[in-house]
Amino acid sequence: MTNYQIQNSFCVDMEDWFHIPGNHSHSNPASWKAAEVHIVKDTEKLLNIFSMHNIKVTFLVLGWVAKQNPNLIKKISDLGHEVGCHGFYHRLVHSMTSEEFELDVRASLNLLRKITGQPVDIFRAPSFSVRKD
């Protein structure tokens, strides 16, 4: 997970170590279910810390994470945190066609909206991969 501050509100990228693009044994999403998952316990720790200090943040959630952990995403929303979209498979935007990008974001948004019952209108591209071209 990556934490950073934007305009006095905190954002948390909900991604696990194996979602990061690169050449490693879990570069293919088909292998992700076999990877050691840390995101659930790490997110629970963060939720406890945020609760103790009455802090609300924006969780930028991968669609894949939401699909695997819908109860966790619902809990985040129910606790009053904002849920935003971080794509479905953490693919770099500049590596996709326009059609692939639209399908990726649409699938993630639809799932996040269904789980939370809330509007989801924040998107942050994986690895800040939106470029001029």
C-alpha positions as CSV (number, residue, x, y, z in Angstrom):
1,M,0.0,0.0,0.0
2,T,1.1,3.5,-0.7
3,N,0.2,6.4,1.5
4,Y,0.5,10.1,0.4
5,Q,-1.1,13.4,1.2
6,I,-3.0,15.5,-1.2
7,Q,-4.5,18.9,-0.2
8,N,-4.9,18.0,3.5
9,S,-6.6,14.7,2.9
10,F,-4.9,11.4,2.9
11,C,-5.1,8.8,0.2
12,V,-4.2,5.1,0.5
13,D,-3.6,3.0,-2.6
14,M,-5.2,-0.4,-2.0
15,E,-2.7,-2.6,-3.8
16,D,-0.5,-5.5,-2.7
17,W,3.1,-6.1,-3.4
18,F,2.3,-8.4,-6.4
19,H,0.1,-5.7,-8.1
20,I,3.1,-3.5,-8.9
21,P,4.0,-3.8,-12.6
22,G,7.3,-5.4,-13.3
23,N,9.1,-8.6,-14.0
24,H,8.4,-10.8,-11.0
25,S,6.7,-14.2,-10.5
26,H,3.3,-12.6,-10.1
27,S,3.3,-10.2,-13.1
28,N,0.3,-12.0,-14.6
29,P,-3.0,-11.4,-12.7
30,A,-3.8,-15.1,-13.2
31,S,-1.2,-15.9,-10.6
32,W,-2.4,-13.4,-8.0
33,K,-4.6,-15.8,-6.1
34,A,-1.4,-17.8,-5.3
35,A,0.5,-14.8,-3.9
36,E,0.8,-14.1,-0.2
37,V,-1.7,-11.4,0.5
38,H,-1.0,-8.6,3.0
39,I,-3.6,-6.1,2.1
40,V,-6.4,-7.3,4.4
41,K,-4.4,-7.3,7.6
42,D,-2.6,-4.1,6.7
43,T,-5.9,-2.3,5.9
44,E,-7.4,-3.5,9.1
45,K,-4.4,-2.0,11.0
46,L,-4.8,1.3,9.1
47,L,-8.6,1.4,9.8
48,N,-7.9,0.9,13.5
49,I,-5.3,3.8,13.6
50,F,-7.6,6.1,11.6
51,S,-10.5,5.3,13.9
52,M,-8.4,6.0,17.0
53,H,-7.5,9.4,15.7
54,N,-10.8,10.2,14.0
55,I,-9.2,10.5,10.6
56,K,-11.0,10.0,7.3
57,V,-9.1,9.1,4.2
58,T,-9.7,8.2,0.6
59,F,-9.0,4.5,-0.3
60,L,-8.0,4.1,-3.9
61,V,-9.1,0.6,-4.6
62,L,-8.2,-1.9,-7.3
63,G,-11.2,-3.6,-8.7
64,W,-9.4,-6.9,-8.3
65,V,-8.9,-6.2,-4.5
66,A,-12.6,-5.3,-4.2
67,K,-13.7,-8.5,-6.0
68,Q,-11.6,-10.6,-3.6
69,N,-12.5,-8.6,-0.5
70,P,-16.0,-7.0,-0.9
71,N,-16.7,-7.0,2.9
72,L,-13.5,-5.1,3.6
73,I,-14.4,-2.5,0.9
74,K,-17.9,-2.2,2.4
75,K,-16.4,-1.8,5.9
76,I,-14.2,1.1,4.6
77,S,-17.2,2.8,3.1
78,D,-19.4,2.2,6.2
79,L,-16.7,3.7,8.4
80,G,-17.1,7.0,6.5
81,H,-14.0,6.8,4.4
82,E,-14.2,7.7,0.7
83,V,-13.7,4.9,-1.9
84,G,-12.0,5.8,-5.2
85,C,-11.0,3.8,-8.2
86,H,-7.4,2.7,-8.9
87,G,-8.2,0.6,-12.0
88,F,-9.0,-3.1,-12.0
89,Y,-5.7,-4.9,-12.5
90,H,-3.2,-2.0,-11.8
91,R,-2.3,-1.8,-15.5
92,L,-0.4,1.2,-16.7
93,V,-2.8,3.5,-18.6
94,H,-0.3,4.2,-21.3
95,S,0.1,0.4,-21.9
96,M,-3.7,0.1,-22.8
97,T,-5.8,1.1,-25.8
98,S,-8.5,3.6,-25.1
99,E,-11.0,0.7,-25.2
100,E,-9.1,-1.4,-22.8
101,F,-8.7,1.6,-20.4
102,E,-12.5,2.3,-20.6
103,L,-13.4,-1.3,-19.8
104,D,-10.8,-1.5,-17.0
105,V,-12.1,1.6,-15.3
106,R,-15.8,0.9,-15.9
107,A,-15.5,-2.7,-14.5
108,S,-13.8,-1.3,-11.3
109,L,-16.2,1.6,-10.9
110,N,-19.3,-0.6,-11.3
111,L,-18.0,-3.1,-8.7
112,L,-17.0,-0.4,-6.2
113,R,-20.4,1.3,-6.6
114,K,-22.2,-2.0,-6.1
115,I,-20.2,-2.9,-3.0
116,T,-20.4,0.5,-1.3
117,G,-23.8,1.7,-2.5
118,Q,-22.1,5.0,-2.9
119,P,-21.0,7.2,-5.8
120,V,-17.4,6.6,-6.8
121,D,-16.0,9.5,-8.8
122,I,-12.4,9.6,-8.0
123,F,-9.8,7.8,-10.1
124,R,-6.0,7.7,-9.8
125,A,-4.0,6.0,-12.5
126,P,-1.7,3.2,-11.3
127,S,1.9,4.4,-11.0
128,F,0.7,7.9,-12.2
129,S,0.7,6.5,-15.7
130,V,-1.5,9.0,-17.5
131,R,0.7,10.8,-20.0
132,K,0.0,13.5,-22.6
133,D,0.1,10.9,-25.4
